[in-house]
């Protein structure tokens, strides 16, 4: 569904909202992970997939910019 890409809704959105709230509470109380890192929203989300960094070619970059500045 294309609209979901622009304006997320449903359980994934609810998970993100909860993760942001929990990480904010952790930051406000100066809580840290075992390694000394601060909490992120994804740390509190029960199902997340780490997005893979996609390396864009020059043509793909130009196409993305064309979409933005049309």
Secondary structure by P-SEA (a helix, b strand, c coil): ccccccccccaaaaaaaaaaaaaaaaaaaccccccccccccccccccccccccccccaaaaaaaaaaaac
